[in-house]
Amino acid sequence: MALAELRRPMIERIWWGLLVVAVLGTPVSLSRLATTGWLPAYTVHVVLTVAIAVTCWQLSRFSYKVLVAWLVLVFWAVGIGGLISLGPLGAGVWWMSVSALLISVLVSLRAAFISLVLIALVLVATGYLFVSGSVTVDFDANQYILQVRTWAVLIIGATLLPMIVFLALADYQHTLARLLTRVEKQSQLIEQKNQELALANDAMQDFTSIVSHDLKEPLRGIRSFAALLKEAPDDITAEQSQALLTQIHDKADALSTMLDELFQVSRLENGSIQREPVDVEHLVAKLGVRLRALLDERGAELSCADGMPLLVADRVRASEVFYNLIVNGIKYNQSSPPQVHVDYETRDGKVYYTVTDNGIGIAASQQARIFQIFRRAHHGDAYGEGSGVGLALARKIIDLHGGDIQLESHPGQGSVFRVHFGAAA
Ligand code: ADP
């Protein structure tokens, strides 16, 4: 919000306030004009009231600068008018002083300082005019002071004018406070984003170091087997060289699979999601069909609770998450029969879909690690093939949804994976 935008409501309020003061004082000035006819301040007052009314009527047409300049002019017209007509008896000095105060808030302190110097010069000049006799006030001050109308003008001017100025300042203060709250909120948001960024950076570094480390492993194998073949071709038998070539081939395959999977995960990094309503019971039933062979082979059971709440998420990706969790529940399982159950629960007002198995469970020390790419809690193919990508992929998908994935597991007691797919906008 620009400063002028911030100050605009304040100056508009001052203009309306000024109109109130001018209108309230007009009858007094008019009657004074009719009965005495000699105080120019009253003519100035009536003319200014009309000008102020026109300005207020057309307020939105004027730029901020024009409104400020015009306001200061009005204050000075009243101030100088009052000074010349009544000398130190009038409220002219007040008006000019208030104008300096307003300039300090509406424009700048420097401009206010210049106006204070001008006020001092005007006062010196007026004082000189009166003292030298160039200007005289030909009225009886006592009589003037005793008049009710004098007091009416004074009271209206002395109470309403500061009130309007204070109201406008309060308004300004209030806007500043609101602005400050907004700035505070924004800085909190920036701080939060910075933290998220730092976390993302850390995760990225973890990811890169894991990837470079893990991809090197099959490469190292390929290089050393190839070196063996190259350096000692006479010493090794045809059988041995065949075995080495098979090893090289397998390592190259492994490398290629890792690269494919890596590509899958990194592609998600900048991907966008398209949310749509997903019937989870239906989705699990479809996954049951897709996993028929594995379920039959392991004699496993897959079930889903009735009345699952509608999921609003990227259908294909959500299916990938459930697929990986269900496959793991069947694979890492030695119970008979292995069972995987899909259900839901509400935590902190958020719906979490749960995938529970009666499998081998996961040690606490492994629980964070297994969500990293290529990280497995089990060596080799003890529980069937795997590459350590499924959970990393699931977590990336959940992150993309702005959601949350949690794991609760104890070795030998099965596992529960809870997933929340973020709030649909
Ligand atoms: P993968 O299954 O291909 O190895 P994942 O990323 O899906 O890769 O899983 C990483 C590791 O986490 C697995 O190797 C396994 O050790 C462990 N794991 C995952 N899900 C379960 C589960 N439901 N029960 C026991 N261990 C699990």
Boltz pocket constraint, residues with backbone or C-beta under 6 A from the ligand:
constraints:
  - pocket:
      binder: B
      contacts: [[A, 324], [A, 325], [A, 328], [A, 329], [A, 332], [A, 357], [A, 359], [A, 360], [A, 361], [A, 362], [A, 370], [A, 372], [A, 375], [A, 376], [A, 377], [A, 378], [A, 385], [A, 386], [A, 387], [A, 388], [A, 389], [A, 390], [A, 391], [A, 392], [A, 415]]
      max_distance: 6.0
